[in-house]
Amino acid sequence: MEGEDAEKFKVAFRTRSSLEKMDDGYKWRKYGKKKIKNNPNPRHYYRCSREGCKVKKRVEREREDEQFVITTYEGKHNHENPAAATSLPPHQNPLPYH
């Protein structure tokens, strides 16, 4: 995806977590916080810190069940995930334990 299509890309995840900040491998710069109507938890706004990347991220706790965090991404990164570059090659990753 490039150009306008990348900017229109939007995806949201609902994750059970007690953490306020979850690591997705990218570097983010917080640029805002807003109280949301009918939700005691604020919404946090982030931009990708990589120069030239226009991806934005919104993070908030679910109003009905505070065990869940809703993370919404808008746009598509124009660079690799920095965490992926430092991970082991596929043949060196440990096998799942059953």
N, CA, C and O atoms as a printed pandas DataFrame, in Angstrom:
     atom_number atom_name residue_name chain_id  residue_number  x_coord  y_coord  z_coord
0              1         N          MET        A               1    0.841   -1.186    0.000
1              2        CA          MET        A               1    0.000    0.000    0.000
2              3         C          MET        A               1    0.875    1.235    0.000
3              4         O          MET        A               1    1.820    1.350    0.781
4              5         N          GLU        A               2    0.553    2.132   -0.868
5              6        CA          GLU        A               2    1.320    3.367   -0.909
6              7         C          GLU        A               2    0.388    4.540   -1.078
7              8         O          GLU        A               2   -0.759    4.387   -1.498
8              9         N          GLY        A               3    0.890    5.717   -0.746
9             10        CA          GLY        A               3    0.142    6.942   -0.977
10            11         C          GLY        A               3   -1.165    7.009   -0.237
11            12         O          GLY        A               3   -1.243    6.724    0.958
12            13         N          GLU        A               4   -2.209    7.397   -0.982
13            14        CA          GLU        A               4   -3.524    7.613   -0.374
14            15         C          GLU        A               4   -4.110    6.349    0.231
15            16         O          GLU        A               4   -4.733    6.406    1.291
16            17         N          ASP        A               5   -3.919    5.188   -0.434
17            18        CA          ASP        A               5   -4.457    3.937    0.095
18            19         C          ASP        A               5   -3.867    3.618    1.465
19            20         O          ASP        A               5   -4.578    3.148    2.353
20            21         N          ALA        A               6   -2.580    3.869    1.639
21            22        CA          ALA        A               6   -1.927    3.604    2.925
22            23         C          ALA        A               6   -2.494    4.496    4.014
23            24         O          ALA        A               6   -2.648    4.062    5.155
24            25         N          GLU        A               7   -2.809    5.747    3.672
25            26        CA          GLU        A               7   -3.355    6.672    4.665
26            27         C          GLU        A               7   -4.771    6.289    5.077
27            28         O          GLU        A               7   -5.185    6.604    6.192
28            29         N          LYS        A               8   -5.526    5.618    4.206
29            30        CA          LYS        A               8   -6.904    5.224    4.506
30            31         C          LYS        A               8   -6.971    3.923    5.296
31            32         O          LYS        A               8   -8.020    3.596    5.850
32            33         N          PHE        A               9   -5.881    3.181    5.358
33            34        CA          PHE        A               9   -5.834    1.899    6.043
34            35         C          PHE        A               9   -6.096    2.103    7.531
35            36         O          PHE        A               9   -5.490    2.970    8.160
36            37         N          LYS        A              10   -7.004    1.297    8.095
37            38        CA          LYS        A              10   -7.348    1.427    9.513
38            39         C          LYS        A              10   -7.637    0.038   10.071
39            40         O          LYS        A              10   -8.366   -0.746    9.464
40            41         N          VAL        A              11   -7.064   -0.255   11.226
41            42        CA          VAL        A              11   -7.292   -1.543   11.874
42            43         C          VAL        A              11   -7.313   -1.324   13.387
43            44         O          VAL        A              11   -6.600   -0.469   13.911
44            45         N          ALA        A              12   -8.143   -2.112   14.080
45            46        CA          ALA        A              12   -8.249   -1.994   15.541
46            47         C          ALA        A              12   -8.118   -3.373   16.172
47            48         O          ALA        A              12   -8.552   -4.376   15.607
48            49         N          PHE        A              13   -7.512   -3.402   17.350
49            50        CA          PHE        A              13   -7.339   -4.635   18.103
50            51         C          PHE        A              13   -7.912   -4.446   19.497
51            52         O          PHE        A              13   -7.790   -3.379   20.098
52            53         N          ARG        A              14   -8.535   -5.496   19.995
53            54        CA          ARG        A              14   -9.044   -5.518   21.369
54            55         C          ARG        A              14   -8.210   -6.561   22.095
55            56         O          ARG        A              14   -8.258   -7.746   21.763
56            57         N          THR        A              15   -7.441   -6.116   23.093
57            58        CA          THR        A              15   -6.490   -6.986   23.765
58            59         C          THR        A              15   -6.707   -6.943   25.269
59            60         O          THR        A              15   -6.856   -5.872   25.857
60            61         N          ARG        A              16   -6.724   -8.126   25.886
61            62        CA          ARG        A              16   -6.819   -8.175   27.348
62            63         C          ARG        A              16   -5.434   -7.872   27.911
63            64         O          ARG        A              16   -4.471   -8.581   27.617
64            65         N          SER        A              17   -5.337   -6.828   28.714
65            66        CA          SER        A              17   -4.038   -6.445   29.269
66            67         C          SER        A              17   -4.214   -5.526   30.466
67            68         O          SER        A              17   -5.110   -4.682   30.497
68            69         N          SER        A              18   -3.343   -5.704   31.449
69            70        CA          SER        A              18   -3.332   -4.784   32.590
70            71         C          SER        A              18   -2.335   -3.648   32.343
71            72         O          SER        A              18   -2.301   -2.675   33.095
72            73         N          LEU        A              19   -1.524   -3.775   31.289
73            74        CA          LEU        A              19   -0.537   -2.748   30.953
74            75         C          LEU        A              19   -1.201   -1.555   30.285
75            76         O          LEU        A              19   -2.131   -1.710   29.494
76            77         N          GLU        A              20   -0.719   -0.381   30.606
77            78        CA          GLU        A              20   -1.223    0.830   29.944
78            79         C          GLU        A              20   -0.570    1.001   28.577
79            80         O          GLU        A              20   -1.212    1.453   27.628
80            81         N          LYS        A              21    0.709    0.639   28.478
81            82        CA          LYS        A              21    1.440    0.756   27.214
82            83         C          LYS        A              21    1.885   -0.631   26.788
83            84         O          LYS        A              21    2.596   -1.315   27.526
84            85         N          MET        A              22    1.471   -1.047   25.602
85            86        CA          MET        A              22    1.892   -2.338   25.081
86            87         C          MET        A              22    2.899   -2.109   23.960
87            88         O          MET        A              22    2.755   -1.180   23.165
88            89         N          ASP        A              23    3.907   -2.954   23.904
89            90        CA          ASP        A              23    4.975   -2.808   22.918
90            91         C          ASP        A              23    4.605   -3.539   21.634
91            92         O          ASP        A              23    4.431   -4.757   21.636
92            93         N          ASP        A              24    4.484   -2.801   20.544
93            94        CA          ASP        A              24    4.209   -3.410   19.242
94            95         C          ASP        A              24    5.452   -3.400   18.352
95            96         O          ASP        A              24    5.386   -3.769   17.179
96            97         N          GLY        A              25    6.586   -2.976   18.918
97            98        CA          GLY        A              25    7.840   -2.973   18.183
98            99         C          GLY        A              25    8.187   -1.649   17.536
99           100         O          GLY        A              25    9.353   -1.404   17.225
100          101         N          TYR        A              26    7.211   -0.795   17.328
101          102        CA          TYR        A              26    7.457    0.514   16.719
102          103         C          TYR        A              26    7.714    1.553   17.804
103          104         O          TYR        A              26    7.358    1.355   18.966
104          105         N          LYS        A              27    8.327    2.644   17.416
105          106        CA          LYS        A              27    8.578    3.761   18.332
106          107         C          LYS        A              27    7.489    4.804   18.114
107          108         O          LYS        A              27    7.212    5.194   16.979
108          109         N          TRP        A              28    6.870    5.255   19.209
109          110        CA          TRP        A              28    5.744    6.184   19.124
110          111         C          TRP        A              28    6.026    7.446   19.923
111          112         O          TRP        A              28    6.753    7.424   20.916
112          113         N          ARG        A              29    5.439    8.540   19.471
113          114        CA          ARG        A              29    5.520    9.818   20.183
114          115         C          ARG        A              29    4.097   10.210   20.560
115          116         O          ARG        A              29    3.235   10.358   19.693
116          117         N          LYS        A              30    3.860   10.374   21.847
117          118        CA          LYS        A              30    2.524   10.752   22.312
118          119         C          LYS        A              30    2.283   12.220   21.998
119          120         O          LYS        A              30    3.125   13.072   22.281
120          121         N          TYR        A              31    1.116   12.511   21.406
121          122        CA          TYR        A              31    0.820   13.911   21.097
122          123         C          TYR        A              31   -0.503   14.375   21.679
123          124         O          TYR        A              31   -0.907   15.516   21.455
124          125         N          GLY        A              32   -1.183   13.517   22.419
125          126        CA          GLY        A              32   -2.427   13.980   23.009
126          127         C          GLY        A              32   -3.087   12.967   23.916
127          128         O          GLY        A              32   -2.756   11.781   23.915
128          129         N          LYS        A              33   -4.031   13.473   24.691
129          130        CA          LYS        A              33   -4.820   12.663   25.622
130          131         C          LYS        A              33   -6.155   13.371   25.741
131          132         O          LYS        A              33   -6.206   14.592   25.883
132          133         N          LYS        A              34   -7.236   12.606   25.683
133          134        CA          LYS        A              34   -8.557   13.224   25.686
134          135         C          LYS        A              34   -9.528   12.388   26.506
135          136         O          LYS        A              34   -9.534   11.161   26.413
136          137         N          LYS        A              35  -10.343   13.055   27.305
137          138        CA          LYS        A              35  -11.408   12.374   28.040
138          139         C          LYS        A              35  -12.529   12.089   27.050
139          140         O          LYS        A              35  -12.946   12.967   26.295
140          141         N          ILE        A              36  -13.003   10.867   27.065
141          142        CA          ILE        A              36  -14.037   10.432   26.132
142          143         C          ILE        A              36  -15.381   10.375   26.853
143          144         O          ILE        A              36  -15.474    9.901   27.985
144          145         N          LYS        A              37  -16.407   10.860   26.185
145          146        CA          LYS        A              37  -17.760   10.871   26.744
146          147         C          LYS        A              37  -18.180    9.448   27.134
147          148         O          LYS        A              37  -17.970    8.503   26.374
148          149         N          ASN        A              38  -18.764    9.308   28.301
149          150        CA          ASN        A              38  -19.264    8.033   28.828
150          151         C          ASN        A              38  -18.172    6.993   29.057
151          152         O          ASN        A              38  -18.470    5.801   29.134
152          153         N          ASN        A              39  -16.928    7.414   29.167
153          154        CA          ASN        A              39  -15.844    6.485   29.465
154          155         C          ASN        A              39  -14.934    7.152   30.500
155          156         O          ASN        A              39  -14.395    8.230   30.246
156          157         N          PRO        A              40  -14.760    6.519   31.662
157          158        CA          PRO        A              40  -13.911    7.122   32.693
158          159         C          PRO        A              40  -12.426    7.113   32.324
159          160         O          PRO        A              40  -11.616    7.786   32.962
160          161         N          ASN        A              41  -12.078    6.344   31.288
161          162        CA          ASN        A              41  -10.680    6.220   30.873
162          163         C          ASN        A              41  -10.379    7.135   29.693
163          164         O          ASN        A              41  -11.174    7.220   28.757
164          165         N          PRO        A              42   -9.246    7.815   29.727
165          166        CA          PRO        A              42   -8.903    8.710   28.613
166          167         C          PRO        A              42   -8.431    7.930   27.386
167          168         O          PRO        A              42   -8.063    6.759   27.478
168          169         N          ARG        A              43   -8.450    8.594   26.256
169          170        CA          ARG        A              43   -7.914    8.047   25.008
170          171         C          ARG        A              43   -6.559    8.718   24.784
171          172         O          ARG        A              43   -6.432    9.933   24.935
172          173         N          HIS        A              44   -5.556    7.931   24.426
173          174        CA          HIS        A              44   -4.203    8.439   24.201
174          175         C          HIS        A              44   -3.906    8.405   22.704
175          176         O          HIS        A              44   -4.267    7.454   22.011
176          177         N          TYR        A              45   -3.243    9.455   22.215
177          178        CA          TYR        A              45   -2.943    9.591   20.791
178          179         C          TYR        A              45   -1.436    9.561   20.565
179          180         O          TYR        A              45   -0.679   10.221   21.278
180          181         N          TYR        A              46   -1.005    8.785   19.559
181          182        CA          TYR        A              46    0.412    8.646   19.243
182          183         C          TYR        A              46    0.632    8.767   17.736
183          184         O          TYR        A              46   -0.261    8.487   16.936
184          185         N          ARG        A              47    1.851    9.195   17.366
185          186        CA          ARG        A              47    2.306    9.193   15.973
186          187         C          ARG        A              47    3.580    8.354   15.926
187          188         O          ARG        A              47    4.344    8.311   16.891
188          189         N          CYS        A              48    3.797    7.690   14.798
189          190        CA          CYS        A              48    5.049    6.963   14.615
190          191         C          CYS        A              48    6.184    7.978   14.629
191          192         O          CYS        A              48    6.093    9.027   13.992
192          193         N          SER        A              49    7.249    7.666   15.352
193          194        CA          SER        A              49    8.343    8.628   15.487
194          195         C          SER        A              49    9.335    8.584   14.322
195          196         O          SER        A              49   10.244    9.412   14.262
196          197         N          ARG        A              50    9.176    7.637   13.400
197          198        CA          ARG        A              50   10.069    7.576   12.238
198          199         C          ARG        A              50    9.757    8.732   11.302
199          200         O          ARG        A              50    8.604    8.941   10.925
200          201         N          GLU        A              51   10.777    9.476   10.930
201          202        CA          GLU        A              51   10.604   10.635   10.052
202          203         C          GLU        A              51    9.955   10.208    8.737
203          204         O          GLU        A              51   10.396    9.257    8.093
204          205         N          GLY        A              52    8.905   10.924    8.352
205          206        CA          GLY        A              52    8.210   10.651    7.100
206          207         C          GLY        A              52    7.093    9.627    7.203
207          208         O          GLY        A              52    6.324    9.470    6.255
208          209         N          CYS        A              53    6.980    8.926    8.326
209          210        CA          CYS        A              53    5.910    7.937    8.503
210          211         C          CYS        A              53    4.708    8.643    9.124
211          212         O          CYS        A              53    4.848    9.352   10.120
212          213         N          LYS        A              54    3.535    8.451    8.538
213          214        CA          LYS        A              54    2.344    9.184    8.967
214          215         C          LYS        A              54    1.363    8.344    9.787
215          216         O          LYS        A              54    0.221    8.757    9.986
216          217         N          VAL        A              55    1.785    7.186   10.260
217          218        CA          VAL        A              55    0.881    6.308   11.005
218          219         C          VAL        A              55    0.550    6.917   12.361
219          220         O          VAL        A              55    1.407    7.475   13.047
220          221         N          LYS        A              56   -0.731    6.789   12.722
221          222        CA          LYS        A              56   -1.206    7.253   14.028
222          223         C          LYS        A              56   -1.782    6.065   14.782
223          224         O          LYS        A              56   -2.263    5.101   14.186
224          225         N          LYS        A              57   -1.721    6.155   16.101
225          226        CA          LYS        A              57   -2.246    5.096   16.965
226          227         C          LYS        A              57   -3.077    5.743   18.055
227          228         O          LYS        A              57   -2.694    6.767   18.620
228          229         N          ARG        A              58   -4.231    5.129   18.347
229          230        CA          ARG        A              58   -5.117    5.561   19.434
230          231         C          ARG        A              58   -5.235    4.400   20.407
231          232         O          ARG        A              58   -5.433    3.259   19.991
232          233         N          VAL        A              59   -5.115    4.681   21.694
233          234        CA          VAL        A              59   -5.192    3.627   22.705
234          235         C          VAL        A              59   -6.149    4.057   23.800
235          236         O          VAL        A              59   -6.049    5.164   24.331
236          237         N          GLU        A              60   -7.085    3.165   24.136
237          238        CA          GLU        A              60   -8.038    3.458   25.215
238          239         C          GLU        A              60   -8.515    2.165   25.857
239          240         O          GLU        A              60   -8.537    1.112   25.221
240          241         N          ARG        A              61   -8.889    2.257   27.107
241          242        CA          ARG        A              61   -9.502    1.116   27.802
242          243         C          ARG        A              61  -10.965    1.029   27.395
243          244         O          ARG        A              61  -11.638    2.039   27.192
244          245         N          GLU        A              62  -11.433   -0.194   27.285
245          246        CA          GLU        A              62  -12.840   -0.394   26.942
246          247         C          GLU        A              62  -13.711    0.051   28.116
247          248         O          GLU        A              62  -13.407   -0.238   29.273
248          249         N          ARG        A              63  -14.776    0.746   27.809
249          250        CA          ARG        A              63  -15.659    1.277   28.848
250          251         C          ARG        A              63  -16.386    0.156   29.588
251          252         O          ARG        A              63  -16.485    0.186   30.814
252          253         N          GLU        A              64  -16.893   -0.832   28.852
253          254        CA          GLU        A              64  -17.701   -1.897   29.458
254          255         C          GLU        A              64  -16.867   -2.888   30.264
255          256         O          GLU        A              64  -17.343   -3.436   31.258
256          257         N          ASP        A              65  -15.626   -3.119   29.840
257          258        CA          ASP        A              65  -14.769   -4.083   30.519
258          259         C          ASP        A              65  -13.338   -3.560   30.500
259          260         O          ASP        A              65  -12.654   -3.656   29.482
260          261         N          GLU        A              66  -12.887   -3.009   31.617
261          262        CA          GLU        A              66  -11.589   -2.340   31.685
262          263         C          GLU        A              66  -10.400   -3.291   31.604
263          264         O          GLU        A              66   -9.254   -2.841   31.618
264          265         N          GLN        A              67  -10.652   -4.600   31.520
265          266        CA          GLN        A              67   -9.562   -5.552   31.306
266          267         C          GLN        A              67   -9.014   -5.437   29.890
267          268         O          GLN        A              67   -7.898   -5.878   29.613
268          269         N          PHE        A              68   -9.801   -4.843   28.991
269          270        CA          PHE        A              68   -9.437   -4.789   27.582
270          271         C          PHE        A              68   -8.966   -3.406   27.159
271          272         O          PHE        A              68   -9.492   -2.382   27.597
272          273         N          VAL        A              69   -7.958   -3.409   26.294
273          274        CA          VAL        A              69   -7.429   -2.188   25.690
274          275         C          VAL        A              69   -7.769   -2.236   24.203
275          276         O          VAL        A              69   -7.564   -3.257   23.547
276          277         N          ILE        A              70   -8.284   -1.141   23.681
277          278        CA          ILE        A              70   -8.571   -1.047   22.250
278          279         C          ILE        A              70   -7.500   -0.166   21.628
279          280         O          ILE        A              70   -7.340    0.998   21.996
280          281         N          THR        A              71   -6.773   -0.736   20.684
281          282        CA          THR        A              71   -5.709   -0.021   19.978
282          283         C          THR        A              71   -6.112    0.100   18.523
283          284         O          THR        A              71   -6.374   -0.903   17.859
284          285         N          THR        A              72   -6.162    1.320   18.027
285          286        CA          THR        A              72   -6.549    1.583   16.641
286          287         C          THR        A              72   -5.377    2.220   15.914
287          288         O          THR        A              72   -4.807    3.213   16.367
288          289         N          TYR        A              73   -5.028    1.628   14.775
289          290        CA          TYR        A              73   -3.959    2.162   13.926
290          291         C          TYR        A              73   -4.583    2.767   12.684
291          292         O          TYR        A              73   -5.490    2.184   12.090
292          293         N          GLU        A              74   -4.098    3.936   12.292
293          294        CA          GLU        A              74   -4.543    4.589   11.062
294          295         C          GLU        A              74   -3.329    4.825   10.182
295          296         O          GLU        A              74   -2.393    5.522   10.575
296          297         N          GLY        A              75   -3.347    4.244    8.992
297          298        CA          GLY        A              75   -2.236    4.367    8.063
298          299         C          GLY        A              75   -1.402    3.105    8.055
299          300         O          GLY        A              75   -1.660    2.172    8.816
300          301         N          LYS        A              76   -0.410    3.080    7.202
301          302        CA          LYS        A              76    0.479    1.928    7.070
302          303         C          LYS        A              76    1.913    2.433    7.113
303          304         O          LYS        A              76    2.273    3.381    6.416
304          305         N          HIS        A              77    2.730    1.785    7.945
305          306        CA          HIS        A              77    4.124    2.201    8.089
306          307         C          HIS        A              77    4.845    2.096    6.745
307          308         O          HIS        A              77    4.612    1.160    5.980
308          309         N          ASN        A              78    5.716    3.057    6.465
309          310        CA          ASN        A              78    6.503    3.034    5.233
310          311         C          ASN        A              78    7.921    2.522    5.507
311          312         O          ASN        A              78    8.850    2.818    4.756
312          313         N          HIS        A              79    8.074    1.756    6.584
313          314        CA          HIS        A              79    9.373    1.216    6.989
314          315         C          HIS        A              79    9.147   -0.090    7.730
315          316         O          HIS        A              79    8.023   -0.403    8.121
316          317         N          GLU        A              80   10.207   -0.845    7.920
317          318        CA          GLU        A              80   10.131   -2.116    8.638
318          319         C          GLU        A              80    9.908   -1.879   10.130
319          320         O          GLU        A              80   10.223   -0.813   10.657
320          321         N          ASN        A              81    9.368   -2.878   10.789
321          322        CA          ASN        A              81    9.226   -2.844   12.238
322          323         C          ASN        A              81   10.624   -2.993   12.842
323          324         O          ASN        A              81   11.290   -3.998   12.593
324          325         N          PRO        A              82   11.081   -2.019   13.627
325          326        CA          PRO        A              82   12.432   -2.097   14.204
326          327         C          PRO        A              82   12.648   -3.352   15.043
327          328         O          PRO        A              82   13.759   -3.881   15.071
328          329         N          ALA        A              83   11.629   -3.835   15.717
329          330        CA          ALA        A              83   11.763   -5.029   16.550
330          331         C          ALA        A              83   11.988   -6.263   15.688
331          332         O          ALA        A              83   12.703   -7.177   16.102
332          333         N          ALA        A              84   11.396   -6.311   14.501
333          334        CA          ALA        A              84   11.562   -7.456   13.607
334          335         C          ALA        A              84   13.001   -7.554   13.124
335          336         O          ALA        A              84   13.506   -8.657   12.913
336          337         N          ALA        A              85   13.660   -6.436   12.949
337          338        CA          ALA        A              85   15.041   -6.422   12.468
338          339         C          ALA        A              85   16.006   -6.982   13.503
339          340         O          ALA        A              85   17.083   -7.457   13.144
340          341         N          THR        A              86   15.640   -6.935   14.776
341          342        CA          THR        A              86   16.542   -7.422   15.821
342          343         C          THR        A              86   16.184   -8.822   16.297
343          344         O          THR        A              86   16.875   -9.371   17.156
344          345         N          SER        A              87   15.118   -9.415   15.759
345          346        CA          SER        A              87   14.732  -10.752   16.202
346          347         C          SER        A              87   15.590  -11.805   15.501
347          348         O          SER        A              87   16.265  -11.508   14.516
348          349         N          LEU        A              88   15.558  -13.012   16.007
349          350        CA          LEU        A              88   16.337  -14.099   15.435
350          351         C          LEU        A              88   15.787  -14.501   14.075
351          352         O          LEU        A              88   14.591  -14.348   13.826
352          353         N          PRO        A              89   16.640  -15.014   13.189
353          354        CA          PRO        A              89   16.131  -15.548   11.922
354          355         C          PRO        A              89   15.171  -16.699   12.209
355          356         O          PRO        A              89   15.293  -17.348   13.248
356          357         N          PRO        A              90   14.208  -16.973   11.302
357          358        CA          PRO        A              90   13.190  -18.003   11.566
358          359         C          PRO        A              90   13.766  -19.350   11.983
359          360         O          PRO        A              90   13.187  -20.010   12.846
360          361         N          HIS        A              91   14.882  -19.782   11.403
361          362        CA          HIS        A              91   15.439  -21.088   11.742
362          363         C          HIS        A              91   16.067  -21.108   13.135
363          364         O          HIS        A              91   16.385  -22.184   13.642
364          365         N          GLN        A              92   16.254  -19.946   13.769
365          366        CA          GLN        A              92   16.846  -19.901   15.103
366          367         C          GLN        A              92   15.822  -19.626   16.196
367          368         O          GLN        A              92   16.171  -19.613   17.377
368          369         N          ASN        A              93   14.566  -19.407   15.825
369          370        CA          ASN        A              93   13.540  -19.181   16.841
370          371         C          ASN        A              93   13.232  -20.494   17.547
371          372         O          ASN        A              93   13.193  -21.540   16.899
372          373         N          PRO        A              94   13.014  -20.466   18.854
373          374        CA          PRO        A              94   12.701  -21.702   19.568
374          375         C          PRO        A              94   11.374  -22.282   19.109
375          376         O          PRO        A              94   10.453  -21.552   18.741
376          377         N          LEU        A              95   11.292  -23.602   19.137
377          378        CA          LEU        A              95   10.052  -24.279   18.766
378          379         C          LEU        A              95    9.065  -24.171   19.915
379          380         O          LEU        A              95    9.467  -24.095   21.076
380          381         N          PRO        A              96    7.761  -24.164   19.597
381          382        CA          PRO        A              96    6.765  -24.098   20.683
382          383         C          PRO        A              96    6.812  -25.360   21.535
383          384         O          PRO        A              96    7.017  -26.459   21.019
384          385         N          TYR        A              97    6.625  -25.200   22.811
385          386        CA          TYR        A              97    6.603  -26.320   23.747
386          387         C          TYR        A              97    5.172  -26.810   23.887
387          388         O          TYR        A              97    4.262  -26.029   24.167
388          389         N          HIS        A              98    4.979  -28.114   23.690
389          390        CA          HIS        A              98    3.621  -28.689   23.812
390          391         C          HIS        A              98    3.556  -29.625   24.980
391          392         O          HIS        A              98    2.504  -30.206   25.248
